[in-house]
Each structure stands twice: as C-alpha cells, then as structure tokens.
C-alpha cells in the first residue's frame, strides 16, 4: 500500500514538473519575441527573378510626400514620394505594346500639378524612364485683389531648388467698353526664389495699378527645367469696382430667393391696403384733411347791454 502511494506521488510530481517546464518555455519564447514594443518578430525574405518577362521602371522628383498618379490607356497606378520628393513606379505592369500615359502630382495641401505626358513606351525587356521632374504647384492667398493689395503666391516643389516665376500682363481699362479686346501683352523679367527643406516657397507681388496677370512657375533641378506649372490669372481691380462687387453679391443673394421676395412684398402691400381701407378710415380721413381743428365744446353767452 505504501509502495503504491509512493509511485502515485512520483507520477503526480513528474506530471507537475512537465507542465511547469511547458509553461516556462512559452514565457521565454514570448519574452524573446518582444523587441521595442513589438510582440512578434517576423523576417520575410523575398527573392524575385525575371525570366522572359518585361521590366518597367519610372522614377522622378516632386514635392515631399506628394501623391503621384500614373494614368493612361489601360494604365492606372499611384504612389507617394518620400521626404526628398523622390518617387518610383517599378514592375507594376509589363508594356507589351507602345502606350502613352501622363503623370500628375497632388501636394500635401491638395494642389495639383499640370500633367506631364510621356511619349509611347518602348517594348524592350528592360524599360527605365527617368528622372521625370514634375512642375511645382501654385495657389493664391485670395480670389480678388484691389489696387494697393499685396499678391501672395505660394506653392510646393522639390526641396531646396530654384523656382522661376514668369509673368505676362496687359493694362486693364475698366472705363472703356472695347468690343474687340487687345491681344498685345508684355512680360516681366523672371522672378527667382528658393524652396525650403519642406519644398515650400512663396512670392509677394505689388499691385500699384489695375492689371490682369497670367503667371506660371518652373523648377530648376539636375541642371534642367521642369515643365510649366498650371497658369493662374490674377485680376487687380480698381477701388470703385468694390461697389459693383457689393451689388453683385447682394443680387446673388436675392436671385435664389427672388420669387419668395416678390410674394412677401405682395402680401405686405395687401395687408397695408386692407388696414388703410377698412380698419382705420378715421385716421385716413384725418391724414387727408386739409385743415385740422381740435374739438371744443360750444359756449353760449347771453347778450348784454354792453354788447349792444
């Protein structure tokens, strides 16, 4: 009986030790997998080979962290540029036939570049296109400018690059009603500025007289100029044009509610007519009277001898 008890105790102890060892091994395994807050450590090794298959690589430069879209006939792809403005499309499709496609970039503020269209791709096995220098993005700080305002132009491009601003304009004549507009224009000398480490740049332009500007920008990178940006039109209006803008703004507010305003005016006119015609006739008679006199009580005096 005692021998049986010893054997049973030994088996229970052995079973308990085995369970303890199993749980301890699990804890050690979890602790080894924890690296800087990462619960699991995985290492993926990818091996790729291109045997009898086309390879396509397209790379270029734009503003930092911009969304670059590559689109054409049967082609659509997107990627993000890094903090230096570098982007790449690699092995996304195989150009078995010559195709045309265009690149556009959207900066972090939602502004779009002008499209850069590429010629038909070669159909060789290894196609590498680049670097494609994307044009800068442009925007104005407001829609309308008056004489004396400061026109602030801003945008984004490749970090720490030179930006050339080109402008051409013609004198505006708001007093003359010309049926045929003049096409003669003159251009200003190029204005140069530099983008910062985040790719931002801005230019302030004076406005001493009423003019209509057309302007665009180009970036200088790798000893080459980028394509032209989107062209912006800036109208500098004379001060008296503010009155016309105010009336136009009021008319735009009334225009959408014009029918309601007419009905409301008719109702008010009808109410005034009813009140004046039927409910306040004595007031109307007083207002229409030529001479008004106060109501006095009649005084009767007897005639005396002195009055005779």
Helices and strands as residue ranges (DSSP letters): H 2-33, E 55-61, E 67-72, E 75-80, E 86-90, E 101-106, E 116-118, E 126-133, E 137-140, E 145-146, E 151-156, E 162-171, E 186-187, E 191-194, E 200-205, E 211-221, E 224-225, E 232-237, H 241-255, H 258-274, I 275-279, H 281-288, G 305-307
